[in-house]
């Protein structure tokens, strides 16, 4: 009898090798994960409309204020609503599934990296290029440089996420191999690295940014474990126990003064509190799975989530720059500018949200298709490993620079050039490495699936 391992919630976890060899045919997507990611994206967009507040001071200077983050009552709320860890848990679930399917079609780690890079950086390239051209023209037209810098900073947060998410996803093939051999040991090793960096960050502050890789890879690893534990149907008491234990430990770390209780503060650079939050959120996701499955089965929910999922990266990348642009341009008008946190400011939030949505619609119409990866003819060879690695370097240089030192107009232009170079280096994905379900008119039978069926896209 083939050996099994202990799963995320105490049962036996089927080995990836055994799972990959199962003949059962599974659907291509997990609607629960789709719905959870849609909810997370919606929460991010709504949350940012309550955070970004440009302020025009009497001396003429312009600054950006995080109004919501400055509210004392918001600290315990953000503990619940900080859903960035859940994004990476979901990315681990879907990424592991996608990697196993790619391997079954004869692909390798560099094919996986090529696909992930193209899906994420094609829409980002256009964002950076359009912002650089538009803001350069605005600067030449006499717009105050402070307003230009405010608008430029609007792309900083999306680039931070892009760098962190790509770092985790590009390491996925190797982490998946370690997971296949020793899942818990791999997670323990990554957790140890996170804790070690946290312990040393007081002496070497710049070292804290290593957790942009270690922490998010560890959270992604939780997604791997959840993925391979799903067939076990974990009990509700076990899930409740995980939620209580992870939050109790998180609360203890905050009470001891080792970490801030504000999860926005703990986000950049990230620390071990977000790993505990990820464990709790993964358990909550599984606890709510029956309810989410029923909701996701509704026809109108499937349609809304499906449309949003196909354009999720465009929404994520563009919503904050559009919000910053709208807010910055309002400073140049005579419209009322209520102080952040006042009743008038709160009443204006729904209007701001509607404004962002209105600006997003033409952007989605123009650039949404860039999320679809370009396909080469079937016989086309894979890209050389050196080209894929060079493309990754070209992407990370400006992204890391922006994360560490902030985004400037010059870096915006340099980033657009680097991202465009990466797109050229990556070329097109051979059709033989794409599932028939992903190709219009595909007629091949579906491949055997691992135990958890989930999204095949990031």
C-alpha positions in Angstrom: 0.0 0.0 0.0 1.3 3.4 -1.0 2.4 5.6 2.0 0.5 8.7 2.8 1.3 11.8 4.9 -0.5 13.8 7.5 -2.6 16.6 5.9 -3.2 20.2 6.9 -6.0 19.3 9.3 -4.8 16.0 10.8 -5.8 13.4 8.2 -3.7 11.5 5.7 -2.6 13.6 2.8 -2.3 11.9 -0.6 1.1 12.2 -2.2 1.3 14.4 -5.3 2.7 11.5 -7.3 -0.3 9.4 -6.4 -2.7 12.3 -7.0 -1.2 13.1 -10.3 -1.8 9.5 -11.5 -5.5 9.3 -10.6 -7.7 8.7 -13.6 -10.6 10.6 -12.3 -11.6 13.6 -14.5 -12.2 16.8 -12.5 -13.5 20.2 -13.6 -10.9 22.9 -14.5 -11.9 25.4 -11.9 -12.8 25.5 -8.2 -15.7 28.0 -8.0 -15.1 28.5 -4.3 -11.6 29.8 -4.9 -12.9 31.9 -7.8 -15.5 33.5 -5.4 -13.0 34.0 -2.6 -10.6 35.8 -4.9 -13.4 37.9 -6.3 -14.4 38.9 -2.8 -10.8 39.8 -1.9 -10.4 41.9 -5.0 -13.6 43.7 -4.3 -12.5 44.4 -0.7 -9.2 45.7 -1.9 -10.8 48.2 -4.3 -13.4 49.4 -1.7 -10.7 49.6 1.0 -8.4 51.7 -1.1 -11.2 54.2 -1.8 -11.3 54.8 2.0 -7.5 55.1 2.4 -6.2 57.4 -0.3 -6.8 61.0 0.6 -4.7 63.7 -1.1 -4.3 66.8 1.1 -3.6 70.3 -0.2 -1.9 72.2 2.7 -2.1 76.0 3.2 1.5 76.4 2.1 0.7 74.8 -1.2 2.3 71.4 -0.6 0.5 68.2 -1.5 0.6 65.0 0.5 -1.2 61.7 0.5 -2.9 60.6 3.7 -4.1 57.2 4.7 -7.3 58.4 6.4 -8.7 55.0 7.3 -5.4 53.8 8.7 -5.3 56.8 11.0 -8.6 55.9 12.7 -8.1 54.2 16.0 -11.1 52.0 15.6 -9.8 50.6 12.4 -6.9 48.7 13.9 -9.0 45.7 15.1 -11.1 45.8 11.9 -8.1 45.5 9.6 -7.1 42.4 11.6 -10.1 40.8 10.0 -10.1 42.6 6.6 -6.3 42.3 5.8 -6.9 39.7 3.1 -3.5 39.8 1.3 -2.4 36.5 2.9 -5.6 34.9 1.5 -4.5 36.0 -2.0 -1.3 34.1 -1.6 -3.0 31.0 -0.1 -5.3 30.9 -3.1 -2.3 31.5 -5.4 -0.6 28.4 -3.8 -3.7 26.3 -4.4 -4.2 27.3 -8.0 -0.5 27.5 -8.8 0.1 23.9 -7.6 -2.8 22.6 -9.7 -1.5 24.5 -12.7 2.0 23.3 -12.3 1.0 19.6 -12.1 -1.2 19.9 -15.2 1.7 21.6 -17.1 4.0 18.8 -16.1 1.5 16.2 -17.3 1.6 18.0 -20.7 5.4 17.7 -20.8 6.2 21.2 -19.6 9.0 22.2 -17.3 9.7 24.9 -14.7 10.8 27.5 -17.3 7.6 27.0 -19.2 5.7 27.6 -16.0 7.7 30.8 -15.3 7.1 32.0 -18.8 3.4 31.6 -18.5 3.2 33.3 -15.1 5.4 36.2 -16.2 3.4 36.8 -19.3 0.1 36.7 -17.6 1.2 39.3 -15.0 3.5 41.7 -16.8 1.7 42.2 -20.1 -1.0 44.3 -18.4 1.6 45.9 -16.1 3.7 47.0 -19.1 0.8 49.0 -20.6 0.0 50.5 -17.2 3.6 51.8 -16.7 3.9 53.0 -20.3 0.5 54.9 -20.3 1.3 56.4 -16.9 4.8 57.5 -17.9 3.5 59.1 -21.2 0.5 60.8 -19.5 2.4 62.1 -16.5 5.3 63.3 -18.6 2.9 65.3 -20.8 1.2 66.7 -17.7 4.6 67.8 -16.3 5.5 69.5 -19.6 2.1 71.2 -19.6 2.8 72.9 -16.2 1.1 70.6 -13.7 2.6 71.0 -10.2 5.4 68.4 -9.8 3.9 67.5 -6.4 0.7 66.5 -8.0 2.7 64.5 -10.6 4.5 62.7 -7.7 1.2 61.9 -6.0 -0.2 60.4 -9.2 3.1 58.5 -9.8 2.8 56.9 -6.3 -0.5 55.4 -7.4 1.3 52.6 -9.2 3.6 51.9 -6.2 1.3 49.5 -4.4 0.4 47.4 -7.4 4.1 47.0 -8.3 4.8 45.9 -4.7 2.2 43.2 -5.0 3.4 42.2 -8.4 7.0 41.8 -7.2 5.9 39.7 -4.1 3.5 37.6 -6.0 5.9 36.9 -8.9 8.7 36.0 -6.4 6.4 33.3 -4.9 5.0 32.0 -8.2 8.4 31.8 -9.9 9.7 29.7 -7.1 6.6 27.5 -7.2 8.1 24.5 -9.2 11.0 24.1 -6.8 8.9 24.6 -3.7 6.3 22.1 -5.1 9.1 19.5 -5.5 10.1 20.0 -1.9 6.5 19.9 -0.9 6.1 16.5 -2.6 9.0 15.1 -0.5 8.4 16.8 2.8 5.5 19.3 3.0 5.7 20.1 6.7 9.5 20.2 6.8 9.4 22.7 3.8 6.9 24.9 5.6 8.9 24.7 8.8 12.0 25.7 7.0 10.4 28.7 5.4 8.8 29.7 8.7 12.2 29.5 10.4 13.7 31.9 7.7 10.8 34.3 8.3 11.4 34.3 12.1 15.1 34.6 11.7 14.7 37.7 9.5 12.2 39.2 12.0 14.8 38.7 14.8 17.5 40.4 12.8 15.5 43.3 11.4 16.2 45.5 14.4 20.0 45.3 13.8 19.8 45.2 10.0 16.6 47.0 8.9 17.1 46.3 5.2 17.2 42.6 5.9 13.5 42.8 6.7 12.8 42.9 2.9 14.0 39.3 2.5 10.6 38.4 4.0 9.0 39.7 0.8 10.3 36.3 -0.5 10.4 34.1 2.5 7.1 35.1 4.1 5.0 35.0 0.9 6.6 31.7 -0.2 5.6 30.3 3.2 2.0 31.5 2.8 1.9 30.0 -0.7 3.1 26.8 0.9 0.1 26.8 3.1 -2.0 26.8 -0.1 -0.1 23.7 -1.2 -1.0 21.9 2.0 -4.6 23.0 1.8 -4.8 21.8 -1.8 -3.6 18.3 -0.9 -5.8 18.1 2.2 -9.1 19.0 0.6 -10.2 15.5 -0.2 -10.1 14.7 3.5 -13.2 16.8 4.3 -11.7 18.2 7.6 -14.0 18.5 10.6 -15.5 21.7 11.8 -13.9 21.4 15.3 -10.5 21.0 13.7 -11.0 24.1 11.6 -12.3 26.1 14.6 -9.3 24.9 16.6 -6.9 26.2 13.9 -8.6 29.5 13.8 -8.6 30.0 17.5 -5.0 28.8 18.0 -3.5 31.0 15.2 -5.3 34.1 16.3 -4.5 33.5 20.0 -0.8 33.2 19.1 -1.1 36.3 17.0 -2.7 38.2 19.8 0.0 37.1 22.2 2.7 38.4 19.9 0.9 41.8 19.8 0.3 41.9 23.6 3.9 41.2 24.2 4.8 44.2 22.1 6.8 42.2 19.6 4.6 43.3 16.7 2.1 46.0 15.9 -1.6 45.2 16.1 -2.1 47.1 12.9 -1.9 44.7 10.0 -1.2 47.5 7.6 2.0 48.3 9.5 2.9 44.6 9.4 2.4 44.4 5.6 5.5 46.2 4.3 7.9 44.7 5.0 5.9 41.6 5.9 6.5 39.7 9.1 5.4 36.5 10.8 2.0 37.9 11.9 0.9 37.6 8.3 1.8 33.9 8.3 -0.4 33.4 11.3 -3.1 35.4 9.7 -2.8 33.2 6.5 -3.3 30.0 8.6 -6.4 31.5 10.1 -7.8 32.6 6.8 -7.1 29.3 5.1 -9.1 27.6 7.9 -11.9 30.1 7.6 -12.0 29.5 3.8 -12.4 25.7 4.4 -14.9 26.3 7.2 -17.1 28.4 4.9 -16.6 26.2 1.8 -20.1 24.6 1.9 -21.7 28.1 2.1 -19.4 29.5 -0.6 -20.0 26.5 -2.8 -23.8 27.1 -2.7 -23.3 30.8 -3.4 -20.9 30.1 -6.3 -23.4 27.7 -7.9 -25.9 30.6 -8.5 -25.9 31.4 -12.2 -25.6 35.2 -11.8 -22.8 34.8 -9.3 -20.9 32.5 -11.8 -21.3 35.1 -14.5 -20.1 38.0 -12.4 -17.2 36.1 -10.9 -16.2 34.7 -14.3 -16.1 38.1 -16.0 -14.2 39.6 -13.1 -11.7 36.7 -12.9 -10.7 37.1 -16.5 -9.8 40.7 -15.9 -8.7 40.6 -12.3 -5.1 41.7 -12.8 -6.2 44.7 -14.9 -8.6 45.8 -12.2 -5.9 45.3 -9.5 -3.2 47.2 -11.4 -5.3 50.1 -12.6 -7.7 50.9 -9.8 -5.2 52.6 -7.5 -3.5 54.7 -10.2 -7.0 55.8 -11.4 -8.0 56.6 -7.8 -4.8 58.6 -7.3 -5.3 60.4 -10.6 -8.9 61.3 -9.9 -8.0 62.5 -6.4 -5.1 64.5 -7.6 -7.0 66.2 -10.4 -9.7 67.1 -7.9 -7.2 69.2 -6.1 -6.9 71.4 -9.2 -10.6 72.2 -9.1 -12.8 74.3 -6.9 -14.9 71.3 -5.8 -15.3 70.8 -2.0 -12.4 69.0 -0.4 -13.7 67.7 3.0 -11.0 66.9 5.6 -10.3 63.2 5.9 -12.4 61.3 8.5 -15.1 64.0 8.7 -18.8 63.1 8.0 -18.6 64.9 4.7 -15.6 62.8 3.7 -17.4 59.6 4.6 -20.5 60.6 2.6 -18.2 61.1 -0.4 -16.8 57.6 -0.4 -19.6 56.0 -2.4 -19.2 58.7 -5.0 -15.4 58.1 -5.1 -16.0 54.3 -5.5 -18.5 54.9 -8.4 -15.9 57.2 -10.0 -13.2 54.6 -9.9 -15.6 52.0 -11.4 -16.5 54.4 -14.2 -12.9 55.0 -15.0 -12.1 51.3 -14.9 -14.7 50.4 -17.5 -12.9 51.9 -20.5 -9.6 50.7 -19.2 -11.0 47.1 -19.1 -12.4 47.5 -22.6 -9.0 48.8 -24.0 -6.5 46.6 -22.1 -8.3 43.7 -20.5 -7.4 41.3 -23.3 -3.7 41.6 -22.4 -4.4 39.2 -19.5 -4.8 36.5 -22.1 -1.4 34.9 -22.7 -0.3 34.9 -26.4 -0.2 31.5 -27.9 2.3 30.3 -30.5 1.6 27.6 -33.1 1.6 24.0 -31.8 5.1 23.0 -33.1 6.8 26.1 -31.7 9.6 25.3 -29.3 9.7 26.5 -25.7 11.7 29.6 -24.9 15.3 29.1 -23.8 15.8 29.1 -20.1 18.3 32.0 -20.3 15.6 34.2 -22.0 13.1 33.4 -19.2 15.6 34.1 -16.5 16.7 37.4 -18.2 13.1 38.4 -18.4 12.6 37.8 -14.7 15.6 39.9 -13.9 14.3 42.7 -16.1 11.0 42.7 -14.2 12.4 42.5 -10.7 15.0 45.3 -11.0 12.4 48.2 -11.3 9.9 46.4 -9.1 12.3 46.0 -6.2 13.6 49.5 -6.7 10.1 50.8 -6.4 9.3 48.7 -3.4 12.4 49.9 -1.5 12.7 53.6 -2.6 9.3 54.5 -3.9 8.2 55.1 -7.4 9.3 58.2 -9.4 8.5 59.4 -12.9 11.9 58.3 -14.1 11.5 54.8 -12.6 8.1 54.6 -14.2 9.6 55.0 -17.6 12.5 52.7 -16.9 10.1 50.1 -15.5 8.0 50.3 -18.7 11.1 49.7 -20.8 12.2 46.8 -18.7 8.8 45.2 -18.7 8.5 45.6 -22.5 11.9 43.9 -22.9 10.7 41.1 -20.7 7.6 40.6 -22.9 9.8 40.4 -26.0 12.1 37.9 -24.4 9.3 35.7 -23.3 7.6 35.5 -26.7 4.6 33.3 -27.1 3.6 30.1 -25.2 3.6 26.9 -27.3 0.0 25.7 -27.8 1.0 22.2 -26.8 1.6 23.4 -23.3 -1.9 24.9 -23.0 -4.9 22.9 -21.9 -7.5 22.4 -24.6 -10.0 24.1 -22.3 -7.9 27.2 -22.5 -7.9 27.3 -26.3 -10.9 28.3 -28.3 -12.3 25.3 -30.2 -10.0 22.8 -28.3 -11.2 19.3 -28.7 -8.8 17.2 -26.8 -10.1 15.2 -23.9 -9.4 16.6 -20.4 -6.3 15.3 -18.6 -6.4 13.4 -15.3 -6.5 15.9 -12.4 -5.0 16.0 -8.9 -7.5 15.7 -6.0 -8.2 19.5 -5.8 -9.4 21.2 -9.0 -8.8 24.9 -9.0 -8.1 27.8 -11.2 -5.3 27.3 -13.7 -4.5 31.0 -13.8 -2.9 33.1 -11.1 
